[in-house]
């Protein structure tokens, strides 16, 4: 699972975030960003990130965003 996919999707789970606008230096990077946003992140990855202390326990994640992603 590319870390870029999780990085692009993580902020979208927060109720105060309405969009993420990733930059791309060329068409290839723009296409990659689109793939990352569309990629299904396994719920287990968010759990593992919480357990490792990478994200706060109370932080909303796409698996808990009530279908936002």
N, CA, C and O atoms as a CHARMM CRD file, in Angstrom:
* protein
*
  276
    1    1 UNK  N      0.84700  -1.17200   0.00000 PROA 1      0.00000
    2    1 UNK  CA     0.00000   0.00000   0.00000 PROA 1      0.00000
    3    1 UNK  C      0.89500   1.23800   0.00000 PROA 1      0.00000
    4    1 UNK  O      1.67700   1.42600   0.93100 PROA 1      0.00000
    5    2 UNK  N      0.79600   2.07500  -1.01200 PROA 2      0.00000
    6    2 UNK  CA     1.61600   3.28300  -1.05500 PROA 2      0.00000
    7    2 UNK  C      1.24200   4.26300   0.05900 PROA 2      0.00000
    8    2 UNK  O      0.06300   4.54100   0.27700 PROA 2      0.00000
    9    3 UNK  N      2.23000   4.77300   0.74600 PROA 3      0.00000
   10    3 UNK  CA     1.98700   5.71900   1.82500 PROA 3      0.00000
   11    3 UNK  C      1.32900   6.98600   1.27800 PROA 3      0.00000
   12    3 UNK  O      0.57800   7.65200   1.99100 PROA 3      0.00000
   13    4 UNK  N      1.60600   7.31700   0.02300 PROA 4      0.00000
   14    4 UNK  CA     0.99200   8.49100  -0.59100 PROA 4      0.00000
   15    4 UNK  C     -0.51700   8.38800  -0.64900 PROA 4      0.00000
   16    4 UNK  O     -1.20900   9.39700  -0.51200 PROA 4      0.00000
   17    5 UNK  N     -1.04100   7.18800  -0.85000 PROA 5      0.00000
   18    5 UNK  CA    -2.48900   6.98700  -0.88800 PROA 5      0.00000
   19    5 UNK  C     -3.10500   7.30100   0.47000 PROA 5      0.00000
   20    5 UNK  O     -4.11600   7.99900   0.54800 PROA 5      0.00000
   21    6 UNK  N     -2.50800   6.79600   1.52100 PROA 6      0.00000
   22    6 UNK  CA    -3.01000   7.07200   2.86600 PROA 6      0.00000
   23    6 UNK  C     -2.86000   8.56000   3.19800 PROA 6      0.00000
   24    6 UNK  O     -3.74100   9.15000   3.82400 PROA 6      0.00000
   25    7 UNK  N     -1.76300   9.15300   2.78500 PROA 7      0.00000
   26    7 UNK  CA    -1.52500  10.56700   3.07300 PROA 7      0.00000
   27    7 UNK  C     -2.55600  11.46700   2.39800 PROA 7      0.00000
   28    7 UNK  O     -2.99100  12.46000   2.98200 PROA 7      0.00000
   29    8 UNK  N     -2.94400  11.12800   1.18600 PROA 8      0.00000
   30    8 UNK  CA    -3.94400  11.93400   0.48700 PROA 8      0.00000
   31    8 UNK  C     -5.35000  11.72800   1.04200 PROA 8      0.00000
   32    8 UNK  O     -6.15500  12.65900   1.05200 PROA 8      0.00000
   33    9 UNK  N     -5.64700  10.52900   1.49800 PROA 9      0.00000
   34    9 UNK  CA    -6.99700  10.23400   1.96400 PROA 9      0.00000
   35    9 UNK  C     -7.23700  10.58400   3.43500 PROA 9      0.00000
   36    9 UNK  O     -8.36300  10.90800   3.81300 PROA 9      0.00000
   37   10 UNK  N     -6.21600  10.52400   4.25000 PROA 10     0.00000
   38   10 UNK  CA    -6.37000  10.75100   5.68700 PROA 10     0.00000
   39   10 UNK  C     -7.07900  12.06000   6.03100 PROA 10     0.00000
   40   10 UNK  O     -8.02800  12.03000   6.81500 PROA 10     0.00000
   41   11 UNK  N     -6.66700  13.20500   5.48600 PROA 11     0.00000
   42   11 UNK  CA    -7.32400  14.45100   5.89800 PROA 11     0.00000
   43   11 UNK  C     -8.78900  14.53200   5.48700 PROA 11     0.00000
   44   11 UNK  O     -9.55400  15.28000   6.09600 PROA 11     0.00000
   45   12 UNK  N     -9.18900  13.79100   4.48200 PROA 12     0.00000
   46   12 UNK  CA   -10.57300  13.83800   4.01200 PROA 12     0.00000
   47   12 UNK  C    -11.56900  13.25700   5.00500 PROA 12     0.00000
   48   12 UNK  O    -12.76900  13.50700   4.88700 PROA 12     0.00000
   49   13 UNK  N    -11.10400  12.49800   5.96600 PROA 13     0.00000
   50   13 UNK  CA   -12.00000  11.91600   6.96200 PROA 13     0.00000
   51   13 UNK  C    -12.44100  12.94100   8.00900 PROA 13     0.00000
   52   13 UNK  O    -13.42500  12.71700   8.71400 PROA 13     0.00000
   53   14 UNK  N    -11.73100  14.05100   8.11700 PROA 14     0.00000
   54   14 UNK  CA   -12.06400  15.05800   9.11700 PROA 14     0.00000
   55   14 UNK  C    -13.22600  15.91600   8.61900 PROA 14     0.00000
   56   14 UNK  O    -13.24300  16.33100   7.46000 PROA 14     0.00000
   57   15 UNK  N    -14.17900  16.17500   9.48100 PROA 15     0.00000
   58   15 UNK  CA   -15.38100  16.91300   9.09500 PROA 15     0.00000
   59   15 UNK  C    -15.10900  18.35400   8.65400 PROA 15     0.00000
   60   15 UNK  O    -15.93800  18.94600   7.96200 PROA 15     0.00000
   61   16 UNK  N    -13.97800  18.92400   9.03400 PROA 16     0.00000
   62   16 UNK  CA   -13.66000  20.30400   8.65200 PROA 16     0.00000
   63   16 UNK  C    -12.89200  20.39400   7.34500 PROA 16     0.00000
   64   16 UNK  O    -12.60500  21.49400   6.87400 PROA 16     0.00000
   65   17 UNK  N    -12.56100  19.27300   6.76100 PROA 17     0.00000
   66   17 UNK  CA   -11.81500  19.25500   5.50500 PROA 17     0.00000
   67   17 UNK  C    -12.79100  18.92600   4.38400 PROA 17     0.00000
   68   17 UNK  O    -13.44400  17.88300   4.40700 PROA 17     0.00000
   69   18 UNK  N    -12.88800  19.81600   3.40800 PROA 18     0.00000
   70   18 UNK  CA   -13.81400  19.56700   2.30000 PROA 18     0.00000
   71   18 UNK  C    -13.10100  19.07300   1.05300 PROA 18     0.00000
   72   18 UNK  O    -13.73100  18.47600   0.18000 PROA 18     0.00000
   73   19 UNK  N    -11.79500  19.31100   0.95400 PROA 19     0.00000
   74   19 UNK  CA   -11.05800  18.80100  -0.20100 PROA 19     0.00000
   75   19 UNK  C     -9.56000  18.80800   0.09700 PROA 19     0.00000
   76   19 UNK  O     -9.08600  19.49400   1.00200 PROA 19     0.00000
   77   20 UNK  N     -8.84900  18.03900  -0.67900 PROA 20     0.00000
   78   20 UNK  CA    -7.39100  18.01700  -0.66100 PROA 20     0.00000
   79   20 UNK  C     -6.96200  18.28900  -2.08600 PROA 20     0.00000
   80   20 UNK  O     -7.44700  17.64200  -3.01400 PROA 20     0.00000
   81   21 UNK  N     -6.06600  19.23100  -2.27100 PROA 21     0.00000
   82   21 UNK  CA    -5.61300  19.57600  -3.61600 PROA 21     0.00000
   83   21 UNK  C     -4.12400  19.24400  -3.71900 PROA 21     0.00000
   84   21 UNK  O     -3.27000  20.06400  -3.38300 PROA 21     0.00000
   85   22 UNK  N     -3.82600  18.03000  -4.18900 PROA 22     0.00000
   86   22 UNK  CA    -2.41600  17.65500  -4.32800 PROA 22     0.00000
   87   22 UNK  C     -1.81100  18.28100  -5.58200 PROA 22     0.00000
   88   22 UNK  O     -2.48600  18.43900  -6.60000 PROA 22     0.00000
   89   23 UNK  N     -0.57000  18.62300  -5.49500 PROA 23     0.00000
   90   23 UNK  CA     0.11900  19.17800  -6.65400 PROA 23     0.00000
   91   23 UNK  C      0.72900  18.07600  -7.49500 PROA 23     0.00000
   92   23 UNK  O      0.92200  16.95200  -7.03400 PROA 23     0.00000
   93   24 UNK  N      1.01800  18.40900  -8.70000 PROA 24     0.00000
   94   24 UNK  CA     1.69700  17.47300  -9.59100 PROA 24     0.00000
   95   24 UNK  C      2.57900  18.25200 -10.54200 PROA 24     0.00000
   96   24 UNK  O      2.12900  19.22000 -11.15500 PROA 24     0.00000
   97   25 UNK  N      3.81600  17.84600 -10.67000 PROA 25     0.00000
   98   25 UNK  CA     4.76500  18.55200 -11.53100 PROA 25     0.00000
   99   25 UNK  C      4.55500  18.22700 -13.00200 PROA 25     0.00000
  100   25 UNK  O      5.00200  18.96200 -13.88200 PROA 25     0.00000
  101   26 UNK  N      3.86500  17.10600 -13.26000 PROA 26     0.00000
  102   26 UNK  CA     3.63100  16.70700 -14.64700 PROA 26     0.00000
  103   26 UNK  C      2.40000  15.79900 -14.69400 PROA 26     0.00000
  104   26 UNK  O      1.83100  15.46100 -13.65600 PROA 26     0.00000
  105   27 UNK  N      2.00200  15.41600 -15.88000 PROA 27     0.00000
  106   27 UNK  CA     0.81400  14.58600 -16.04700 PROA 27     0.00000
  107   27 UNK  C      0.90200  13.25500 -15.33600 PROA 27     0.00000
  108   27 UNK  O     -0.10300  12.74200 -14.84400 PROA 27     0.00000
  109   28 UNK  N      2.08400  12.70000 -15.27900 PROA 28     0.00000
  110   28 UNK  CA     2.27600  11.41900 -14.60200 PROA 28     0.00000
  111   28 UNK  C      1.97400  11.53600 -13.10800 PROA 28     0.00000
  112   28 UNK  O      1.32200  10.66300 -12.53500 PROA 28     0.00000
  113   29 UNK  N      2.44200  12.60400 -12.48600 PROA 29     0.00000
  114   29 UNK  CA     2.18500  12.80200 -11.06200 PROA 29     0.00000
  115   29 UNK  C      0.71100  13.08300 -10.79300 PROA 29     0.00000
  116   29 UNK  O      0.17300  12.64400  -9.77700 PROA 29     0.00000
  117   30 UNK  N      0.06300  13.79800 -11.67900 PROA 30     0.00000
  118   30 UNK  CA    -1.36700  14.05900 -11.52500 PROA 30     0.00000
  119   30 UNK  C     -2.14300  12.74200 -11.61000 PROA 30     0.00000
  120   30 UNK  O     -3.04900  12.49900 -10.81300 PROA 30     0.00000
  121   31 UNK  N     -1.78500  11.89800 -12.57300 PROA 31     0.00000
  122   31 UNK  CA    -2.42800  10.58600 -12.71300 PROA 31     0.00000
  123   31 UNK  C     -2.19500   9.72500 -11.47400 PROA 31     0.00000
  124   31 UNK  O     -3.10600   9.03300 -11.01900 PROA 31     0.00000
  125   32 UNK  N     -0.98600   9.76600 -10.93100 PROA 32     0.00000
  126   32 UNK  CA    -0.67100   8.99700  -9.73300 PROA 32     0.00000
  127   32 UNK  C     -1.50500   9.47500  -8.55500 PROA 32     0.00000
  128   32 UNK  O     -2.01700   8.66200  -7.78600 PROA 32     0.00000
  129   33 UNK  N     -1.64400  10.78500  -8.40700 PROA 33     0.00000
  130   33 UNK  CA    -2.46300  11.33300  -7.32200 PROA 33     0.00000
  131   33 UNK  C     -3.90400  10.85200  -7.44000 PROA 33     0.00000
  132   33 UNK  O     -4.52400  10.50300  -6.43500 PROA 33     0.00000
  133   34 UNK  N     -4.43500  10.83000  -8.64300 PROA 34     0.00000
  134   34 UNK  CA    -5.81100  10.35700  -8.86500 PROA 34     0.00000
  135   34 UNK  C     -5.93400   8.89500  -8.44900 PROA 34     0.00000
  136   34 UNK  O     -6.90400   8.51500  -7.79300 PROA 34     0.00000
  137   35 UNK  N     -4.96100   8.07800  -8.82500 PROA 35     0.00000
  138   35 UNK  CA    -4.97300   6.66300  -8.42500 PROA 35     0.00000
  139   35 UNK  C     -4.93200   6.53700  -6.90300 PROA 35     0.00000
  140   35 UNK  O     -5.64500   5.71100  -6.33300 PROA 35     0.00000
  141   36 UNK  N     -4.11800   7.33600  -6.24900 PROA 36     0.00000
  142   36 UNK  CA    -4.00400   7.28400  -4.79500 PROA 36     0.00000
  143   36 UNK  C     -5.32000   7.66600  -4.11100 PROA 36     0.00000
  144   36 UNK  O     -5.70500   7.03700  -3.12500 PROA 36     0.00000
  145   37 UNK  N     -6.00200   8.67200  -4.61400 PROA 37     0.00000
  146   37 UNK  CA    -7.26200   9.10200  -4.01600 PROA 37     0.00000
  147   37 UNK  C     -8.33200   8.02400  -4.19700 PROA 37     0.00000
  148   37 UNK  O     -9.17300   7.82900  -3.32000 PROA 37     0.00000
  149   38 UNK  N     -8.30000   7.33400  -5.32100 PROA 38     0.00000
  150   38 UNK  CA    -9.30100   6.29900  -5.61200 PROA 38     0.00000
  151   38 UNK  C     -8.99800   4.95400  -4.95200 PROA 38     0.00000
  152   38 UNK  O     -9.87400   4.09300  -4.87700 PROA 38     0.00000
  153   39 UNK  N     -7.77300   4.76600  -4.47500 PROA 39     0.00000
  154   39 UNK  CA    -7.33400   3.49100  -3.93000 PROA 39     0.00000
  155   39 UNK  C     -8.04500   3.17100  -2.60900 PROA 39     0.00000
  156   39 UNK  O     -8.19400   4.04900  -1.75900 PROA 39     0.00000
  157   40 UNK  N     -8.47700   1.94200  -2.43600 PROA 40     0.00000
  158   40 UNK  CA    -9.09100   1.49800  -1.18100 PROA 40     0.00000
  159   40 UNK  C     -7.98100   1.20500  -0.17900 PROA 40     0.00000
  160   40 UNK  O     -7.11700   0.35900  -0.40900 PROA 40     0.00000
  161   41 UNK  N     -8.03000   1.92300   0.93000 PROA 41     0.00000
  162   41 UNK  CA    -7.06300   1.70900   2.00800 PROA 41     0.00000
  163   41 UNK  C     -7.68500   0.68900   2.96500 PROA 41     0.00000
  164   41 UNK  O     -8.78600   0.91500   3.46600 PROA 41     0.00000
  165   42 UNK  N     -7.00700  -0.41700   3.22400 PROA 42     0.00000
  166   42 UNK  CA    -7.56200  -1.40700   4.16000 PROA 42     0.00000
  167   42 UNK  C     -7.77500  -0.79700   5.54700 PROA 42     0.00000
  168   42 UNK  O     -6.90800  -0.09400   6.06700 PROA 42     0.00000
  169   43 UNK  N     -8.92800  -1.07300   6.13100 PROA 43     0.00000
  170   43 UNK  CA    -9.22800  -0.57100   7.47600 PROA 43     0.00000
  171   43 UNK  C     -8.13400  -0.94800   8.46800 PROA 43     0.00000
  172   43 UNK  O     -7.85000  -0.20200   9.40500 PROA 43     0.00000
  173   44 UNK  N     -7.52700  -2.10400   8.25500 PROA 44     0.00000
  174   44 UNK  CA    -6.48100  -2.58200   9.15400 PROA 44     0.00000
  175   44 UNK  C     -5.27000  -1.64600   9.16700 PROA 44     0.00000
  176   44 UNK  O     -4.58800  -1.53300  10.18500 PROA 44     0.00000
  177   45 UNK  N     -5.00200  -0.98000   8.05500 PROA 45     0.00000
  178   45 UNK  CA    -3.85700  -0.05900   8.01600 PROA 45     0.00000
  179   45 UNK  C     -4.06600   1.10500   8.98500 PROA 45     0.00000
  180   45 UNK  O     -3.14000   1.50000   9.69200 PROA 45     0.00000
  181   46 UNK  N     -5.27900   1.65200   9.01600 PROA 46     0.00000
  182   46 UNK  CA    -5.55700   2.75300   9.94300 PROA 46     0.00000
  183   46 UNK  C     -5.40700   2.27900  11.39700 PROA 46     0.00000
  184   46 UNK  O     -4.88500   3.00700  12.24100 PROA 46     0.00000
  185   47 UNK  N     -5.86400   1.06600  11.67900 PROA 47     0.00000
  186   47 UNK  CA    -5.73000   0.50700  13.03000 PROA 47     0.00000
  187   47 UNK  C     -4.25000   0.37200  13.39200 PROA 47     0.00000
  188   47 UNK  O     -3.83600   0.74400  14.49000 PROA 47     0.00000
  189   48 UNK  N     -3.46400  -0.16000  12.46700 PROA 48     0.00000
  190   48 UNK  CA    -2.03300  -0.32900  12.71100 PROA 48     0.00000
  191   48 UNK  C     -1.34200   1.01900  12.92500 PROA 48     0.00000
  192   48 UNK  O     -0.44400   1.13200  13.76100 PROA 48     0.00000
  193   49 UNK  N     -1.75200   2.02300  12.18500 PROA 49     0.00000
  194   49 UNK  CA    -1.16000   3.35200  12.34400 PROA 49     0.00000
  195   49 UNK  C     -1.50400   3.94100  13.70800 PROA 49     0.00000
  196   49 UNK  O     -0.68000   4.61900  14.32100 PROA 49     0.00000
  197   50 UNK  N     -2.71800   3.68400  14.18000 PROA 50     0.00000
  198   50 UNK  CA    -3.09200   4.13800  15.52800 PROA 50     0.00000
  199   50 UNK  C     -2.23800   3.42600  16.56900 PROA 50     0.00000
  200   50 UNK  O     -1.67100   4.06100  17.45800 PROA 50     0.00000
  201   51 UNK  N     -2.15000   2.10600  16.45500 PROA 51     0.00000
  202   51 UNK  CA    -1.39200   1.31900  17.42800 PROA 51     0.00000
  203   51 UNK  C      0.07500   1.71100  17.46400 PROA 51     0.00000
  204   51 UNK  O      0.70800   1.65500  18.51800 PROA 51     0.00000
  205   52 UNK  N      0.62000   2.10800  16.31800 PROA 52     0.00000
  206   52 UNK  CA     2.02600   2.50200  16.24600 PROA 52     0.00000
  207   52 UNK  C      2.24000   3.95500  16.68300 PROA 52     0.00000
  208   52 UNK  O      3.37800   4.41500  16.78200 PROA 52     0.00000
  209   53 UNK  N      1.15000   4.66900  16.94300 PROA 53     0.00000
  210   53 UNK  CA     1.27000   6.05100  17.36100 PROA 53     0.00000
  211   53 UNK  C      1.51200   7.01800  16.21500 PROA 53     0.00000
  212   53 UNK  O      1.87000   8.17400  16.44000 PROA 53     0.00000
  213   54 UNK  N      1.32000   6.55600  14.99800 PROA 54     0.00000
  214   54 UNK  CA     1.51600   7.41500  13.83000 PROA 54     0.00000
  215   54 UNK  C      0.38200   8.43100  13.72500 PROA 54     0.00000
  216   54 UNK  O      0.60100   9.58200  13.34600 PROA 54     0.00000
  217   55 UNK  N     -0.82100   8.00100  14.06100 PROA 55     0.00000
  218   55 UNK  CA    -1.96500   8.90800  14.13200 PROA 55     0.00000
  219   55 UNK  C     -2.59800   8.77700  15.51000 PROA 55     0.00000
  220   55 UNK  O     -2.50800   7.72800  16.14700 PROA 55     0.00000
  221   56 UNK  N     -3.22800   9.83100  15.95500 PROA 56     0.00000
  222   56 UNK  CA    -3.84500   9.83200  17.28800 PROA 56     0.00000
  223   56 UNK  C     -5.01600   8.86700  17.33300 PROA 56     0.00000
  224   56 UNK  O     -5.68900   8.65300  16.32500 PROA 56     0.00000
  225   57 UNK  N     -5.25500   8.30100  18.46900 PROA 57     0.00000
  226   57 UNK  CA    -6.33100   7.31800  18.63900 PROA 57     0.00000
  227   57 UNK  C     -7.69100   7.89700  18.28800 PROA 57     0.00000
  228   57 UNK  O     -8.54500   7.18600  17.75900 PROA 57     0.00000
  229   58 UNK  N     -7.90700   9.17900  18.57400 PROA 58     0.00000
  230   58 UNK  CA    -9.21600   9.78200  18.32700 PROA 58     0.00000
  231   58 UNK  C     -9.34400  10.42900  16.94400 PROA 58     0.00000
  232   58 UNK  O    -10.40200  10.96000  16.60500 PROA 58     0.00000
  233   59 UNK  N     -8.28400  10.38700  16.15600 PROA 59     0.00000
  234   59 UNK  CA    -8.32900  11.00400  14.83100 PROA 59     0.00000
  235   59 UNK  C     -9.30200  10.25200  13.92400 PROA 59     0.00000
  236   59 UNK  O     -9.28700   9.02200  13.87300 PROA 59     0.00000
  237   60 UNK  N    -10.15100  10.99800  13.20700 PROA 60     0.00000
  238   60 UNK  CA   -11.02800  10.31500  12.26200 PROA 60     0.00000
  239   60 UNK  C    -10.20900   9.76800  11.09800 PROA 60     0.00000
  240   60 UNK  O     -9.25200  10.39900  10.64900 PROA 60     0.00000
  241   61 UNK  N    -10.58300   8.61900  10.62900 PROA 61     0.00000
  242   61 UNK  CA    -9.92000   8.00800   9.47800 PROA 61     0.00000
  243   61 UNK  C    -10.99000   7.64300   8.45900 PROA 61     0.00000
  244   61 UNK  O    -12.16500   7.54100   8.80900 PROA 61     0.00000
  245   62 UNK  N    -10.60100   7.44700   7.20700 PROA 62     0.00000
  246   62 UNK  CA   -11.59000   7.13800   6.18300 PROA 62     0.00000
  247   62 UNK  C    -12.47200   5.93700   6.52000 PROA 62     0.00000
  248   62 UNK  O    -13.61900   5.89300   6.07500 PROA 62     0.00000
  249   63 UNK  N    -11.98700   4.97100   7.28200 PROA 63     0.00000
  250   63 UNK  CA   -12.80800   3.81400   7.64600 PROA 63     0.00000
  251   63 UNK  C    -13.87200   4.18900   8.66700 PROA 63     0.00000
  252   63 UNK  O    -14.82600   3.43900   8.87100 PROA 63     0.00000
  253   64 UNK  N    -13.71400   5.36700   9.32400 PROA 64     0.00000
  254   64 UNK  CA   -14.68500   5.78600  10.32500 PROA 64     0.00000
  255   64 UNK  C    -15.42800   7.05300   9.89300 PROA 64     0.00000
  256   64 UNK  O    -16.06600   7.71300  10.71300 PROA 64     0.00000
  257   65 UNK  N    -15.34100   7.38300   8.61700 PROA 65     0.00000
  258   65 UNK  CA   -15.88400   8.66300   8.13400 PROA 65     0.00000
  259   65 UNK  C    -17.30600   8.54200   7.60800 PROA 65     0.00000
  260   65 UNK  O    -17.77000   9.41800   6.87900 PROA 65     0.00000
  261   66 UNK  N    -18.00600   7.46500   7.96800 PROA 66     0.00000
  262   66 UNK  CA   -19.39400   7.29100   7.56000 PROA 66     0.00000
  263   66 UNK  C    -19.58300   7.39200   6.05900 PROA 66     0.00000
  264   66 UNK  O    -20.48800   8.07400   5.57700 PROA 66     0.00000
  265   67 UNK  N    -18.71500   6.70300   5.32300 PROA 67     0.00000
  266   67 UNK  CA   -18.87200   6.65000   3.88300 PROA 67     0.00000
  267   67 UNK  C    -18.41700   7.89500   3.13900 PROA 67     0.00000
  268   67 UNK  O    -18.73300   8.06600   1.96200 PROA 67     0.00000
  269   68 UNK  N    -17.67500   8.76600   3.81700 PROA 68     0.00000
  270   68 UNK  CA   -17.22500   9.99800   3.16200 PROA 68     0.00000
  271   68 UNK  C    -16.30400   9.70500   1.99000 PROA 68     0.00000
  272   68 UNK  O    -16.28900  10.45100   1.01000 PROA 68     0.00000
  273   69 UNK  N    -15.53500   8.62700   2.08000 PROA 69     0.00000
  274   69 UNK  CA   -14.63700   8.28100   0.96300 PROA 69     0.00000
  275   69 UNK  C    -15.18900   7.08900   0.22000 PROA 69     0.00000
  276   69 UNK  O    -14.58800   6.63500  -0.75300 PROA 69     0.00000
